[in-house]
């Protein structure tokens, strides 16, 4: 039977049937609930999350969710360092995880915004500085000052004139119940303790010692430690009236030692332990035909200031030391561990330019463009300095460095504006990672390049900038979680503070 030809009525019926098969109206991505969108966004890489924030206000709020960025932070920077799978717990729910991820990423890449401050003009003496929780404390003959960030710039927040007739030589800071404590040491052996809170300084206590010019100080409430150029090490107990933030009513000397030899440079620290307080002094000394070595002395104190134990350790072991310990003829509290001396070649046997010790990391900077890193073991049974690791990366002599107790270190070359960040935890444990990262300013062209851009191919405007860069002598570096501060001095003795901001 021949097929019946389709009529217009049949075509209309098919079209109506096709239209009836559609259910509901069209839906887009924004019709999905926030819970499902957060789940989808959690699979995006950080770069795509930042792009998603530009879609709409709703997507900006979702892409900036703290839970997503917390997971990104832990997966990128925390869990890869763990030797076994475990749950990472970080206290505090008010953490801005996105900002923390950004800061950590900038640290890893060495990218920072550069700001410069003129902190002192001649004829002012050398400026001493310390970075502490976003606040930069500086002291010079004009007084004690505090600098901090405000709307992206560094401003002077507090100034306290000093009435002392002697020049300040050293500085230490700590945080006590939200208040910054500042310990200043002076040329005449005196020291002062200030409290910084709410943009103002307040004098807490003062003391005049007979130790002579102070070389280094450290503060950990209620104890203070000083080391003088006359080879005296003194530990004080600061008694307070009611609370840690109140003024001292009594200062007592807990211990006072004198060394037979003079050591420089040195690094001192006070840290808390379950049994009380541990006072430590790290120093460099020279052994005959062995180059320069590291030494460390620890003095353990109870909570009331009673001396429990004093121990020594060095980075070089001799045959006499091994034999005496093996026969147990002497009741020695000194323990040694083998290590390479600081200088390998006789022509480079010069003392370290600086030392920095924050348990368990000890570093020394050398004039041959390298650094030495040591891992210190300090427990109830022993005190040892582990084998040293030489660190390469700088292209000129390293003038200063600072390390924290988590293994992050920052070093500065004497000339060349070369600042490097080191992750010593990776270096000392053999974790596969790059040794260091050079910090570079990313906010624009450098001053020399900018001058060339303004002048074209000429050098006229660039030469003054190049001359200023070559004349700038950098001699100190400090850092916290968000910034690096470099203190330098120009040829006309103007003190300049360069601030590298990673936020």
ChimeraX attribute file (.defattr): number of C-alpha atoms within 10 A of each C-alpha:
attribute: neighborCount
match mode: 1-to-1
recipient: residues
	/A:1	3
	/A:2	4
	/A:3	5
	/A:4	6
	/A:5	7
	/A:6	8
	/A:7	8
	/A:8	8
	/A:9	8
	/A:10	11
	/A:11	11
	/A:12	11
	/A:13	11
	/A:14	11
	/A:15	11
	/A:16	11
	/A:17	11
	/A:18	10
	/A:19	10
	/A:20	9
	/A:21	9
	/A:22	9
	/A:23	7
	/A:24	6
	/A:25	5
	/A:26	6
	/A:27	8
	/A:28	6
	/A:29	7
	/A:30	11
	/A:31	8
	/A:32	10
	/A:33	9
	/A:34	13
	/A:35	9
	/A:36	10
	/A:37	16
	/A:38	17
	/A:39	11
	/A:40	10
	/A:41	19
	/A:42	18
	/A:43	12
	/A:44	15
	/A:45	10
	/A:46	19
	/A:47	8
	/A:48	12
	/A:49	20
	/A:50	14
	/A:51	12
	/A:52	18
	/A:53	16
	/A:54	12
	/A:55	10
	/A:56	11
	/A:57	10
	/A:58	12
	/A:59	20
	/A:60	16
	/A:61	12
	/A:62	19
	/A:63	26
	/A:64	20
	/A:65	17
	/A:66	18
	/A:67	15
	/A:68	21
	/A:69	22
	/A:70	18
	/A:71	13
	/A:72	20
	/A:73	20
	/A:74	18
	/A:75	12
	/A:76	14
	/A:77	14
	/A:78	12
	/A:79	15
	/A:80	11
	/A:81	13
	/A:82	10
	/A:83	7
	/A:84	8
	/A:85	8
	/A:86	8
	/A:87	8
	/A:88	9
	/A:89	7
	/A:90	9
	/A:91	6
	/A:92	6
	/A:93	8
	/A:94	7
	/A:95	12
	/A:96	14
	/A:97	21
	/A:98	20
	/A:99	14
	/A:100	17
	/A:101	20
	/A:102	16
	/A:103	20
	/A:104	19
	/A:105	17
	/A:106	17
	/A:107	21
	/A:108	18
	/A:109	16
	/A:110	20
	/A:111	21
	/A:112	22
	/A:113	17
	/A:114	19
	/A:115	16
	/A:116	15
	/A:117	15
	/A:118	13
	/A:119	18
	/A:120	21
	/A:121	14
	/A:122	10
	/A:123	10
	/A:124	14
	/A:125	17
	/A:126	21
	/A:127	23
	/A:128	17
	/A:129	24
	/A:130	22
	/A:131	22
	/A:132	19
	/A:133	14
	/A:134	15
	/A:135	18
	/A:136	22
	/A:137	23
	/A:138	19
	/A:139	27
	/A:140	20
	/A:141	19
	/A:142	15
	/A:143	14
	/A:144	21
	/A:145	22
	/A:146	22
	/A:147	20
	/A:148	19
	/A:149	14
	/A:150	10
	/A:151	6
	/A:152	11
	/A:153	11
	/A:154	16
	/A:155	13
	/A:156	14
	/A:157	16
	/A:158	17
	/A:159	18
	/A:160	16
	/A:161	13
	/A:162	15
	/A:163	9
	/A:164	14
	/A:165	10
	/A:166	15
	/A:167	17
	/A:168	28
	/A:169	22
	/A:170	24
	/A:171	23
	/A:172	23
	/A:173	21
	/A:174	18
	/A:175	16
	/A:176	14
	/A:177	10
	/A:178	10
	/A:179	14
	/A:180	19
	/A:181	25
	/A:182	24
	/A:183	24
	/A:184	25
	/A:185	28
	/A:186	23
	/A:187	18
	/A:188	20
	/A:189	22
	/A:190	21
	/A:191	24
	/A:192	17
	/A:193	21
	/A:194	21
	/A:195	22
	/A:196	20
	/A:197	13
	/A:198	8
	/A:199	13
	/A:200	14
	/A:201	20
	/A:202	14
	/A:203	15
	/A:204	18
	/A:205	19
	/A:206	14
	/A:207	14
	/A:208	13
	/A:209	14
	/A:210	11
	/A:211	20
	/A:212	18
	/A:213	25
	/A:214	26
	/A:215	26
	/A:216	24
	/A:217	26
	/A:218	27
	/A:219	26
	/A:220	23
	/A:221	20
	/A:222	18
	/A:223	24
	/A:224	24
	/A:225	25
	/A:226	28
	/A:227	28
	/A:228	23
	/A:229	17
	/A:230	17
	/A:231	19
	/A:232	20
	/A:233	21
	/A:234	19
	/A:235	24
	/A:236	19
	/A:237	21
	/A:238	20
	/A:239	18
	/A:240	18
	/A:241	11
	/A:242	9
	/A:243	10
	/A:244	15
	/A:245	17
	/A:246	13
	/A:247	19
	/A:248	20
	/A:249	11
	/A:250	12
	/A:251	17
	/A:252	13
	/A:253	15
	/A:254	18
	/A:255	16
	/A:256	14
	/A:257	10
	/A:258	14
	/A:259	10
	/A:260	8
	/A:261	8
	/A:262	15
	/A:263	15
	/A:264	16
	/A:265	18
	/A:266	22
	/A:267	24
	/A:268	25
	/A:269	23
	/A:270	24
	/A:271	17
	/A:272	14
	/A:273	13
	/A:274	8
	/A:275	12
	/A:276	16
	/A:277	24
	/A:278	21
	/A:279	22
	/A:280	23
	/A:281	21
	/A:282	24
	/A:283	23
	/A:284	24
	/A:285	17
	/A:286	16
	/A:287	11
	/A:288	6
	/A:289	8
	/A:290	15
	/A:291	19
	/A:292	22
	/A:293	20
	/A:294	26
	/A:295	20
	/A:296	24
	/A:297	18
	/A:298	20
	/A:299	18
	/A:300	23
	/A:301	23
	/A:302	15
	/A:303	16
	/A:304	12
	/A:305	19
	/A:306	13
	/A:307	16
	/A:308	13
	/A:309	12
	/A:310	15
	/A:311	18
	/A:312	20
	/A:313	22
	/A:314	24
	/A:315	25
	/A:316	21
	/A:317	15
	/A:318	10
	/A:319	7
	/A:320	9
	/A:321	14
	/A:322	14
	/A:323	11
	/A:324	13
	/A:325	15
	/A:326	10
	/A:327	8
	/A:328	10
	/A:329	9
	/A:330	9
	/A:331	8
	/A:332	12
	/A:333	12
	/A:334	17
	/A:335	18
	/A:336	21
	/A:337	16
	/A:338	15
	/A:339	18
	/A:340	18
	/A:341	19
	/A:342	29
	/A:343	19
	/A:344	12
	/A:345	8
	/A:346	10
	/A:347	7
	/A:348	13
	/A:349	19
	/A:350	15
	/A:351	20
	/A:352	28
	/A:353	19
	/A:354	24
	/A:355	25
	/A:356	25
	/A:357	25
	/A:358	21
	/A:359	19
	/A:360	16
	/A:361	24
	/A:362	27
	/A:363	28
	/A:364	29
	/A:365	28
	/A:366	24
	/A:367	19
	/A:368	17
	/A:369	17
	/A:370	18
	/A:371	27
	/A:372	22
	/A:373	21
	/A:374	23
	/A:375	22
	/A:376	20
	/A:377	14
	/A:378	14
	/A:379	9
	/A:380	6
	/A:381	6
	/A:382	14
	/A:383	22
	/A:384	23
	/A:385	26
	/A:386	21
	/A:387	19
	/A:388	21
	/A:389	18
	/A:390	16
	/A:391	18
	/A:392	13
	/A:393	15
	/A:394	20
	/A:395	13
	/A:396	18
	/A:397	19
	/A:398	27
	/A:399	23
	/A:400	26
	/A:401	26
	/A:402	23
	/A:403	25
	/A:404	18
	/A:405	12
	/A:406	13
	/A:407	19
	/A:408	18
	/A:409	21
	/A:410	23
	/A:411	26
	/A:412	27
	/A:413	25
	/A:414	21
	/A:415	19
	/A:416	17
	/A:417	18
	/A:418	18
	/A:419	24
	/A:420	20
	/A:421	23
	/A:422	21
	/A:423	19
	/A:424	26
	/A:425	15
	/A:426	16
	/A:427	19
	/A:428	17
	/A:429	9
	/A:430	9
	/A:431	12
	/A:432	8
	/A:433	9
	/A:434	11
	/A:435	16
	/A:436	23
	/A:437	18
	/A:438	18
	/A:439	23
	/A:440	18
	/A:441	16
	/A:442	13
	/A:443	11
	/A:444	10
	/A:445	12
	/A:446	14
	/A:447	15
	/A:448	17
	/A:449	16
	/A:450	15
	/A:451	21
	/A:452	18
	/A:453	15
	/A:454	11
	/A:455	13
	/A:456	12
	/A:457	9
	/A:458	12
	/A:459	14
	/A:460	12
	/A:461	18
	/A:462	18
	/A:463	14
	/A:464	14
	/A:465	17
	/A:466	15
	/A:467	12
	/A:468	12
	/A:469	16
	/A:470	14
	/A:471	16
	/A:472	22
	/A:473	22
	/A:474	25
	/A:475	19
	/A:476	23
	/A:477	25
	/A:478	23
	/A:479	24
	/A:480	16
	/A:481	17
	/A:482	17
	/A:483	21
	/A:484	23
	/A:485	23
	/A:486	22
	/A:487	26
	/A:488	24
	/A:489	20
	/A:490	15
	/A:491	12
	/A:492	11
	/A:493	17
	/A:494	19
	/A:495	23
	/A:496	21
	/A:497	21
	/A:498	17
	/A:499	22
	/A:500	24
	/A:501	22
	/A:502	22
	/A:503	19
